[in-house]
Protein backbone atom coordinates (compact mmCIF):
# COMPACT_ATOMS: atom_id res chain seq x y z
CA UNK A 1 0.00 0.00 0.00
CA UNK A 2 1.33 3.41 -0.93
CA UNK A 3 2.16 5.76 1.95
CA UNK A 4 1.76 9.53 1.81
CA UNK A 5 3.68 11.68 4.27
CA UNK A 6 1.91 14.96 5.04
CA UNK A 7 4.65 17.06 6.63
CA UNK A 8 2.54 20.12 7.37
CA UNK A 9 0.23 18.66 10.03
CA UNK A 10 2.67 18.95 13.02
CA UNK A 11 3.45 22.57 12.07
CA UNK A 12 -0.25 23.44 11.88
CA UNK A 13 -1.03 21.77 15.20
CA UNK A 14 1.77 23.69 16.93
CA UNK A 15 0.54 26.96 15.43
CA UNK A 16 -3.03 26.43 16.61
CA UNK A 17 -1.97 25.48 20.13
CA UNK A 18 0.39 28.43 20.52
CA UNK A 19 -1.85 31.11 19.06
CA UNK A 20 -4.09 31.82 22.03
CA UNK A 21 -7.88 32.22 22.06
CA UNK A 22 -8.06 36.05 21.87
CA UNK A 23 -10.60 37.17 19.26
CA UNK A 24 -10.08 34.00 17.25
CA UNK A 25 -12.53 32.45 14.80
CA UNK A 26 -12.55 28.78 13.92
CA UNK A 27 -14.66 27.05 11.27
CA UNK A 28 -14.57 23.48 10.06
CA UNK A 29 -16.40 20.92 7.96
CA UNK A 30 -15.80 17.20 7.85
CA UNK A 31 -17.29 14.21 6.08
CA UNK A 32 -16.82 10.47 5.73
CA UNK A 33 -18.02 8.27 2.90
CA UNK A 34 -18.03 4.65 1.78
CA UNK A 35 -18.81 3.25 -1.62
CA UNK A 36 -18.34 0.59 -4.25
CA UNK A 37 -17.02 1.16 -7.77
CA UNK A 38 -16.69 -0.98 -10.89
CA UNK A 39 -13.75 -0.21 -13.18
CA UNK A 40 -13.49 -2.00 -16.54
CA UNK A 41 -9.76 -1.27 -16.99
CA UNK A 42 -7.96 -0.62 -13.70
CA UNK A 43 -4.46 -0.58 -15.26
CA UNK A 44 -5.36 1.53 -18.32
CA UNK A 45 -4.14 -1.09 -20.80
CA UNK A 46 -5.09 -2.28 -24.27
CA UNK A 47 -5.63 -5.64 -22.54
CA UNK A 48 -8.12 -4.52 -19.87
CA UNK A 49 -8.57 -6.13 -16.48
CA UNK A 50 -11.73 -5.27 -14.55
CA UNK A 51 -12.16 -5.07 -10.79
CA UNK A 52 -14.57 -3.94 -8.09
CA UNK A 53 -13.12 -1.30 -5.76
CA UNK A 54 -14.23 -0.58 -2.20
CA UNK A 55 -13.58 3.10 -1.47
CA UNK A 56 -13.53 4.70 1.99
CA UNK A 57 -12.93 8.44 2.14
CA UNK A 58 -12.63 11.23 4.67
CA UNK A 59 -12.36 14.97 4.17
CA UNK A 60 -11.68 17.92 6.45
CA UNK A 61 -11.82 21.64 5.72
CA UNK A 62 -10.78 23.99 8.53
CA UNK A 63 -10.18 27.72 8.81
CA UNK A 64 -8.66 29.55 11.78
CA UNK A 65 -8.38 33.35 11.96
CA UNK A 66 -6.72 34.98 14.95
CA UNK A 67 -5.28 38.40 15.71
CA UNK A 68 -1.89 37.42 14.27
CA UNK A 69 -2.26 33.84 13.07
CA UNK A 70 -4.28 32.58 10.09
CA UNK A 71 -4.42 28.94 9.01
CA UNK A 72 -6.41 26.88 6.53
CA UNK A 73 -6.56 23.16 5.79
CA UNK A 74 -8.28 21.26 2.98
CA UNK A 75 -7.64 17.52 3.20
CA UNK A 76 -9.09 14.42 1.55
CA UNK A 77 -7.95 10.84 2.03
CA UNK A 78 -9.07 7.86 -0.05
CA UNK A 79 -8.49 4.20 0.77
CA UNK A 80 -9.03 2.10 -2.38
CA UNK A 81 -9.29 -1.67 -1.91
CA UNK A 82 -9.28 -3.75 -5.11
CA UNK A 83 -11.58 -6.67 -4.38
CA UNK A 84 -10.05 -9.24 -6.77
CA UNK A 85 -6.47 -7.95 -6.61
CA UNK A 86 -6.13 -6.77 -10.22
CA UNK A 87 -4.27 -3.76 -8.83
CA UNK A 88 -2.43 -3.03 -5.58
CA UNK A 89 -4.51 -1.36 -2.85
CA UNK A 90 -3.92 2.38 -2.57
CA UNK A 91 -4.02 5.05 0.12
CA UNK A 92 -4.18 8.46 -1.54
CA UNK A 93 -3.97 11.79 0.27
CA UNK A 94 -4.70 15.26 -1.05
CA UNK A 95 -3.80 18.30 1.06
CA UNK A 96 -3.68 22.07 0.76
CA UNK A 97 -2.60 23.69 4.03
CA UNK A 98 -1.33 27.17 4.82
CA UNK A 99 -0.39 29.15 7.92
CA UNK A 100 0.76 32.74 8.30
CA UNK A 101 1.93 34.44 11.49
CA UNK A 102 2.63 38.14 12.00
CA UNK A 103 5.92 38.04 13.90
CA UNK A 104 5.90 41.85 13.95
CA UNK A 105 2.44 43.19 13.24
CA UNK A 106 2.12 44.70 9.75
CA UNK A 107 5.89 44.43 9.24
CA UNK A 108 7.26 40.85 9.40
CA UNK A 109 5.26 37.84 8.23
CA UNK A 110 6.14 34.14 8.60
CA UNK A 111 4.43 31.74 6.19
CA UNK A 112 4.46 27.95 5.84
CA UNK A 113 2.50 25.77 3.43
CA UNK A 114 2.17 22.16 2.36
CA UNK A 115 0.64 20.84 -0.87
CA UNK A 116 0.26 17.09 -1.41
CA UNK A 117 -1.34 15.65 -4.57
CA UNK A 118 -1.10 12.97 -7.21
CA UNK A 119 0.31 14.45 -10.43
CA UNK A 120 1.40 13.10 -13.80
CA UNK A 121 5.02 11.94 -13.93
CA UNK A 122 5.25 14.06 -17.08
CA UNK A 123 3.72 17.45 -16.21
CA UNK A 124 3.09 18.15 -19.91
CA UNK A 125 0.06 15.82 -19.69
CA UNK A 126 -1.72 18.54 -17.70
CA UNK A 127 -4.07 18.12 -14.76
CA UNK A 128 -5.24 14.71 -13.60
CA UNK A 129 -8.86 13.63 -13.99
CA UNK A 130 -11.01 11.54 -11.58
CA UNK A 131 -11.30 8.90 -14.33
CA UNK A 132 -7.50 8.44 -14.40
CA UNK A 133 -5.77 5.64 -12.56
CA UNK A 134 -2.45 6.38 -10.84
CA UNK A 135 -0.64 4.20 -13.41
CA UNK A 136 1.57 7.05 -14.73
CA UNK A 137 1.29 9.37 -11.73
CA UNK A 138 3.48 10.15 -8.72
CA UNK A 139 2.74 11.62 -5.32
CA UNK A 140 4.04 15.19 -5.11
CA UNK A 141 4.61 16.91 -1.77
CA UNK A 142 5.66 20.57 -1.86
CA UNK A 143 6.61 21.95 1.57
CA UNK A 144 7.52 25.64 1.71
CA UNK A 145 8.26 28.35 4.23
CA UNK A 146 9.45 31.92 4.19
CA UNK A 147 9.74 35.33 5.80
CA UNK A 148 8.42 38.54 4.27
CA UNK A 149 9.31 42.06 5.42
CA UNK A 150 6.60 44.56 4.41
CA UNK A 151 7.70 48.15 5.17
CA UNK A 152 5.06 50.62 4.04
CA UNK A 153 6.48 53.69 2.33
CA UNK A 154 3.18 55.60 2.38
CA UNK A 155 -0.56 54.99 2.20
CA UNK A 156 -0.42 54.23 -1.53
CA UNK A 157 2.86 52.31 -1.79
CA UNK A 158 3.71 48.91 -0.31
CA UNK A 159 6.97 47.00 -0.53
CA UNK A 160 7.89 43.38 0.16
CA UNK A 161 11.34 41.92 0.81
CA UNK A 162 11.29 38.18 1.24
CA UNK A 163 13.01 34.81 1.33
CA UNK A 164 11.30 31.51 0.62
CA UNK A 165 12.53 27.91 0.58
CA UNK A 166 10.57 24.98 -0.83
CA UNK A 167 11.13 21.28 -1.42
CA UNK A 168 9.41 19.17 -4.08
CA UNK A 169 9.47 15.52 -3.00
CA UNK A 170 8.16 12.49 -4.89
CA UNK A 171 7.46 8.87 -3.96
CA UNK A 172 9.13 7.51 -7.12
CA UNK A 173 12.85 6.99 -7.68
CA UNK A 174 12.36 8.00 -11.32
CA UNK A 175 11.13 11.48 -10.37
CA UNK A 176 13.59 14.26 -9.52
CA UNK A 177 13.35 15.82 -6.04
CA UNK A 178 14.11 19.54 -5.97
CA UNK A 179 15.12 22.13 -3.34
CA UNK A 180 14.44 25.73 -4.33
CA UNK A 181 15.47 28.94 -2.56
CA UNK A 182 14.09 32.31 -3.63
CA UNK A 183 14.90 35.90 -2.61
CA UNK A 184 12.74 38.70 -3.96
CA UNK A 185 11.84 42.39 -3.71
CA UNK A 186 8.47 43.79 -4.77
CA UNK A 187 6.89 47.22 -4.87
CA UNK A 188 3.24 48.06 -5.59
CA UNK A 189 1.87 51.59 -5.97
CA UNK A 190 -1.77 52.70 -6.20
CA UNK A 191 -1.46 55.16 -9.06
CA UNK A 192 -5.20 55.90 -8.97
CA UNK A 193 -8.13 54.34 -7.10
CA UNK A 194 -8.58 52.05 -10.11
CA UNK A 195 -4.99 51.42 -11.26
CA UNK A 196 -2.04 49.74 -9.50
CA UNK A 197 1.49 49.48 -10.91
CA UNK A 198 4.58 47.74 -9.56
CA UNK A 199 7.67 45.68 -10.17
CA UNK A 200 9.55 42.59 -8.97
CA UNK A 201 13.21 41.54 -8.81
CA UNK A 202 13.87 37.89 -7.98
CA UNK A 203 16.79 35.50 -7.59
CA UNK A 204 16.19 31.75 -7.45
CA UNK A 205 18.56 28.84 -6.90
CA UNK A 206 17.36 25.29 -7.55
CA UNK A 207 19.31 22.24 -6.43
CA UNK A 208 18.84 18.58 -7.40
CA UNK A 209 21.02 15.50 -7.18
CA UNK A 210 21.58 15.73 -10.94
CA UNK A 211 22.17 19.45 -11.53
CA UNK A 212 21.72 23.01 -10.30
CA UNK A 213 20.35 26.15 -11.93
CA UNK A 214 20.27 29.85 -10.99
CA UNK A 215 17.53 32.12 -12.29
CA UNK A 216 17.41 35.93 -12.39
CA UNK A 217 14.03 37.53 -13.04
CA UNK A 218 12.74 41.09 -13.42
CA UNK A 219 9.14 42.03 -14.20
CA UNK A 220 6.63 44.86 -14.08
CA UNK A 221 2.95 44.62 -13.23
CA UNK A 222 -0.18 46.68 -13.84
CA UNK A 223 -3.80 46.12 -12.79
CA UNK A 224 -6.80 48.22 -13.79
CA UNK A 225 -10.31 47.82 -12.38
CA UNK A 226 -12.92 49.27 -14.70
CA UNK A 227 -16.15 48.04 -13.12
CA UNK A 228 -17.78 45.82 -10.55
CA UNK A 229 -16.20 42.39 -11.06
CA UNK A 230 -14.33 43.68 -14.14
CA UNK A 231 -10.56 44.13 -14.28
CA UNK A 232 -7.51 43.58 -16.45
CA UNK A 233 -3.99 42.78 -15.22
CA UNK A 234 -0.58 42.07 -16.68
CA UNK A 235 2.88 41.07 -15.48
CA UNK A 236 5.66 41.13 -18.05
CA UNK A 237 9.39 40.59 -17.74
CA UNK A 238 12.29 38.26 -18.48
CA UNK A 239 14.12 35.43 -16.73
CA UNK A 240 17.68 34.26 -17.33
CA UNK A 241 18.60 30.69 -16.38
CA UNK A 242 22.26 29.79 -15.77
CA UNK A 243 22.99 26.06 -15.56
CA UNK A 244 25.92 24.70 -13.57
CA UNK A 245 26.54 22.16 -16.34
CA UNK A 246 27.07 25.04 -18.76
CA UNK A 247 24.90 27.25 -20.92
CA UNK A 248 22.15 29.74 -20.20
CA UNK A 249 18.77 30.80 -21.59
CA UNK A 250 16.85 34.09 -21.63
CA UNK A 251 13.06 33.79 -21.89
CA UNK A 252 10.06 36.05 -21.29
CA UNK A 253 7.84 35.70 -18.22
CA UNK A 254 4.26 36.89 -18.30
CA UNK A 255 0.94 36.59 -16.55
CA UNK A 256 -1.93 38.56 -18.04
CA UNK A 257 -5.67 38.31 -17.89
CA UNK A 258 -9.04 39.92 -18.28
CA UNK A 259 -12.06 39.24 -16.08
CA UNK A 260 -15.37 40.70 -17.21
CA UNK A 261 -18.76 40.15 -15.60
CA UNK A 262 -21.90 40.88 -17.58
CA UNK A 263 -24.97 40.06 -15.53
CA UNK A 264 -24.88 36.32 -14.86
CA UNK A 265 -22.09 35.68 -17.36
CA UNK A 266 -18.38 35.87 -16.53
CA UNK A 267 -15.60 35.94 -19.13
CA UNK A 268 -12.00 35.11 -18.22
CA UNK A 269 -9.03 35.39 -20.59
CA UNK A 270 -5.54 34.39 -19.41
CA UNK A 271 -2.01 34.18 -20.79
CA UNK A 272 0.97 32.83 -18.83
CA UNK A 273 4.63 32.11 -19.48
CA UNK A 274 6.87 30.86 -16.66
CA UNK A 275 8.76 27.88 -15.26
CA UNK A 276 6.75 25.12 -13.55
CA UNK A 277 7.79 22.00 -11.66
CA UNK A 278 8.01 18.78 -13.68
CA UNK A 279 8.66 15.49 -11.81
CA UNK A 280 10.33 13.92 -14.87
CA UNK A 281 12.79 16.79 -15.48
CA UNK A 282 16.02 17.68 -13.69
CA UNK A 283 15.19 21.34 -14.23
CA UNK A 284 11.78 23.00 -14.21
CA UNK A 285 9.91 23.07 -17.52
CA UNK A 286 9.03 26.31 -19.29
CA UNK A 287 5.27 26.52 -19.84
CA UNK A 288 3.21 28.92 -21.92
CA UNK A 289 -0.57 28.88 -21.61
CA UNK A 290 -3.37 30.74 -23.38
CA UNK A 291 -6.91 30.08 -22.16
CA UNK A 292 -10.48 31.37 -22.24
CA UNK A 293 -13.34 30.53 -19.88
CA UNK A 294 -17.01 31.50 -20.06
CA UNK A 295 -19.35 30.79 -17.13
CA UNK A 296 -23.11 31.37 -17.12
CA UNK A 297 -25.14 31.14 -13.92
CA UNK A 298 -28.82 30.28 -13.99
CA UNK A 299 -31.42 30.13 -11.25
CA UNK A 300 -30.95 26.38 -10.78
CA UNK A 301 -27.62 25.64 -12.43
CA UNK A 302 -24.43 26.72 -14.16
CA UNK A 303 -22.77 26.11 -17.52
CA UNK A 304 -19.09 26.73 -18.25
CA UNK A 305 -16.85 26.27 -21.27
CA UNK A 306 -13.04 26.27 -21.31
CA UNK A 307 -10.47 26.23 -24.09
CA UNK A 308 -6.72 26.31 -23.51
CA UNK A 309 -3.49 25.86 -25.46
CA UNK A 310 -0.22 25.08 -23.66
CA UNK A 311 3.36 24.41 -24.67
CA UNK A 312 6.04 22.74 -22.56
CA UNK A 313 9.77 23.07 -23.31
CA UNK A 314 13.06 23.34 -21.45
CA UNK A 315 16.61 22.18 -20.92
CA UNK A 316 15.66 18.52 -20.52
CA UNK A 317 11.95 18.62 -21.43
CA UNK A 318 10.51 16.95 -24.50
CA UNK A 319 8.60 19.77 -26.23
CA UNK A 320 4.86 19.13 -26.03
CA UNK A 321 1.82 21.03 -27.30
CA UNK A 322 -1.58 20.50 -25.67
CA UNK A 323 -5.04 21.69 -26.68
CA UNK A 324 -7.74 21.28 -24.02
CA UNK A 325 -11.48 21.89 -24.35
CA UNK A 326 -14.02 21.33 -21.57
CA UNK A 327 -17.76 21.87 -21.19
CA UNK A 328 -19.37 21.40 -17.79
CA UNK A 329 -22.85 21.95 -16.39
CA UNK A 330 -24.64 21.59 -13.07
CA UNK A 331 -28.40 21.51 -12.57
CA UNK A 332 -30.60 21.32 -9.48
CA UNK A 333 -33.54 19.10 -10.41
CA UNK A 334 -35.14 19.46 -6.96
CA UNK A 335 -33.99 21.07 -3.70
CA UNK A 336 -32.50 17.68 -2.76
CA UNK A 337 -31.45 16.25 -6.13
CA UNK A 338 -28.58 17.71 -8.12
CA UNK A 339 -26.70 16.63 -11.25
CA UNK A 340 -23.36 17.31 -12.95
CA UNK A 341 -22.24 16.60 -16.51
CA UNK A 342 -18.73 17.22 -17.87
CA UNK A 343 -17.06 16.58 -21.25
CA UNK A 344 -13.35 17.09 -21.98
CA UNK A 345 -10.83 16.52 -24.74
CA UNK A 346 -7.05 16.86 -24.39
CA UNK A 347 -4.94 16.61 -27.53
CA UNK A 348 -1.16 16.28 -27.08
CA UNK A 349 1.60 16.43 -29.70
CA UNK A 350 5.22 15.70 -28.71
CA UNK A 351 8.14 15.16 -31.13
CA UNK A 352 5.87 14.02 -33.95
CA UNK A 353 3.79 11.69 -31.78
CA UNK A 354 0.24 12.50 -30.74
CA UNK A 355 -2.33 11.23 -28.26
CA UNK A 356 -5.88 12.31 -27.55
CA UNK A 357 -7.73 11.79 -24.27
CA UNK A 358 -11.52 12.06 -23.99
CA UNK A 359 -13.38 12.24 -20.68
CA UNK A 360 -17.06 12.05 -19.75
CA UNK A 361 -18.39 12.40 -16.21
CA UNK A 362 -22.06 12.19 -15.17
CA UNK A 363 -23.16 12.42 -11.55
CA UNK A 364 -26.42 12.44 -9.58
CA UNK A 365 -26.40 13.41 -5.90
CA UNK A 366 -29.38 13.15 -3.52
CA UNK A 367 -29.42 14.89 -0.14
CA UNK A 368 -30.68 12.64 2.66
CA UNK A 369 -31.81 13.71 6.15
CA UNK A 370 -29.28 14.43 8.91
CA UNK A 371 -26.53 15.77 6.61
CA UNK A 372 -26.19 12.51 4.68
CA UNK A 373 -26.15 12.11 0.90
CA UNK A 374 -25.92 9.40 -1.74
CA UNK A 375 -24.09 9.75 -5.05
CA UNK A 376 -24.38 7.73 -8.27
CA UNK A 377 -21.75 8.42 -10.92
CA UNK A 378 -20.43 7.28 -14.28
CA UNK A 379 -17.00 8.11 -15.76
CA UNK A 380 -15.57 7.31 -19.17
CA UNK A 381 -12.06 7.73 -20.54
CA UNK A 382 -10.80 7.10 -24.07
CA UNK A 383 -7.08 7.25 -24.86
CA UNK A 384 -6.21 7.34 -28.57
CA UNK A 385 -2.48 7.02 -29.22
CA UNK A 386 -0.95 7.54 -32.66
CA UNK A 387 2.53 6.33 -31.63
CA UNK A 388 3.70 2.76 -31.19
CA UNK A 389 5.06 3.60 -27.73
CA UNK A 390 1.58 4.07 -26.28
CA UNK A 391 -1.60 2.02 -26.40
CA UNK A 392 -5.19 2.97 -27.11
CA UNK A 393 -7.77 1.89 -24.54
CA UNK A 394 -11.16 2.60 -22.97
CA UNK A 395 -12.12 2.87 -19.30
CA UNK A 396 -15.68 2.67 -17.96
CA UNK A 397 -16.38 3.41 -14.30
CA UNK A 398 -19.68 3.25 -12.43
CA UNK A 399 -19.98 3.80 -8.71
CA UNK A 400 -22.25 4.41 -5.73
CA UNK A 401 -21.20 6.22 -2.53
CA UNK A 402 -22.89 7.18 0.74
CA UNK A 403 -21.50 10.12 2.72
CA UNK A 404 -22.14 11.84 6.05
CA UNK A 405 -21.17 15.44 6.85
CA UNK A 406 -20.41 16.92 10.27
PyMOL commands that set and color helices and strands:
alter all, ss='L'
color gray80, all
select helices_A, chain A and resi 8-18+123-125
alter helices_A, ss='H'
color red, helices_A
select strands_A, chain A and resi 25-39+51-65+69-82+90-104+108-120+137-149+152-154+157-170+178-190+195-208+211-227+230-243+248-262+265-276+285-297+301-313+320-332+337-350+353-368+372-385+393-405
alter strands_A, ss='S'
color yellow, strands_A
deselect
rebuild
show_as cartoon
